[in-house]
Amino acid sequence: AGAATVAALAIWMWQGRPVGWVQPGMLEVRPSQTAGLGLFTRVPVPCGTVLGSYPGRIRSGSEMAAKVESAPNAAGYVFNTGDGRFIDPTDESGMPSPYPGPGSPWPFPVKVLLPYANEPPKGAGGTNCFVETGSGGPTELIFQANRDIEAGEEIFIDYGLLYDRSSYGQS
């Protein structure tokens, strides 16, 4: 029974682990002229380059609603997968974390850079990356350069039709 218990625990931890990854050495988070912090390139990024996969824990709609009730900041970082689930890169306080929670214990940190990608301000010329579903299905959201991006340039994406923009323009 001991081995079966350990195996069941390992499966539970694996299924609840945070997802996501980022290309090493390519990106950094720093102050943005657009909104608080932003995601910037450290090196030139050719068109078509995959930057990474959005990090976080997969949550149901009800789990995400409960999380946002206790940690309202999480709403600004969560990504709606479009199939009723969400990718949540935040900790219990609602801020991006290498150990997003709550959730099953997972000892390995996840790189939490992509949640800092902003939408472009009006008149900025649009996005320089797009987000698409990866081979892992709707819970694997891949960020890919849609044009050549210069070193030091801020990454801009379209948050999609399901994103709530009601707070835009408010202080």
N, C-alpha and C positions, 0 to 999 in steps of 0.2 A: 504494500500500500504506500510505502514511503516514496518509491520511485514514481509511482503514478501521480502522487500529490505534487512532487517536484515538477513533473512534466506538465501537469495541468496549470500550475503556477507560471511556468515558463511560457506556455501558450497564451495565457491571460495577459501576461506582461507584454509579450510580442505584439498581440493584437491591439493593445491599448497604447503602444509606444508612439511618441511623436514622429511625424513624418517630415520630409523636407531635407534639402541640401543646397549648397551654394558652391560655385566654382571658387577654389582657394585663391586668395591674393588679388581678386579682380574688383571687389567692391568694398566700400566703407560707408559708415553712417557719420554724418556731420550736419551742422546747422544748415537749414535750407531757407532761401528767400521766399519759398512758396508756403511752407507750413512747418513750423517747429524744426523737426529733424527730417533729413532726407537721405536718400540712397545715392551715392556717387560712384563713378568708375575710378579706379586707381590707375588703370592702363587703357589704351585704346581697345575698343571692342568692335570687331567686324560684324557687319550685318549677318544675321543668321545664327550668331553665337548664342547658345543656351547659357543663361546666367545661373539658373538653379530652379529648384522646386519649392513652392511656398511651404514654410515650416509650420508645425503645430500639431495639436491633437484633433482628431476627427470627432465632431460632436453632432448629436441630433439637434433638431430645432428646439425641442423642449430643454435639452441640456444647455444649449446656448442661451436661451431666454433666461434660465435660472442664473447662469454665469453673469450675464449683462445686468441682471437685477442686483447682484451682490458686488459687481465690479463694472460699473458703467463704461469705463475707458476701453474695455475689451471690444466694444462695438466698433471702434475706429480701426481695429486691426484684423478683425475676423474676416475671412473670405468665404462667401456663399458659393458652394460648389454647383448650385443650380438643381440639385437632385434632393433637396431637403436636408442636406448635411452641411456642416461648416468646418473650416480649418481654423483653429484657434491657437495663435502663437503666444498667448499671454499667460502670466502666472495668476495667482489668486487675487492680486491687486488690479489686474486688468492691463498690465504693461508687458510688452514683449520680453520673453525670457528664454534662455537656452534650456530651461526645465519647465515647459508649460504645464499648468495644472489648473484644477485638480485632475488626477488621473492615476492610472496604475503606476507603481514605482518603475522608473527607468533611469539607469545610472549614467547614461551617455548624453552629453549635451547636444542640442541641435543648433546649427548656426541660424541666428535670428537677425538677418539683414534685410531680406526681401520685404518684410512688413513695413519698412520705412520708405518704400517707393510711393511717391505722391502722384496725384493727377496733375497734369500741366495747367498752369493758370491760363485764363483767356488771353489769346494773342501770342502765346508762347510757341506756336508752331506745331502743336500736337505731341503725340507720344513718340518715344524712341524704342519702346519695347511693347510686345503684346503678350498676353497671357492666354495659354491654350491648355486643353486637357492633354496630359501625357499618356503614355502607354499603360500606366497603372490605373486608368479610369478617372472618374470625376474627382477623386480625392488627390490626384497628382496634378497640380497646376504649375505648368512650366512657364518661366519668364524667358523670352527670346528677343534679341535685338532685331528691330524691324528696319534698321538703317545702321550705317557706321556711327559709332558713338566715340567722341573724343575723350581722352583721359581727363578726369576732373569734371565731367559733365554729369548733371543730375539725371537719374533714371525717372522717366515719367511713363505711367501706364494709364489705361482707361479702367476704372474700377468696375465697369459693367452696368448693365441695366438694373440690377437688383440692389445696388448700393444706395443707401439713404443719404442724399445730399442736402437735406433740409437745414443743416447747420452751417452750410457754406455762407461766407460773408458775415458771420456773427463773431463777435469778439469773445 
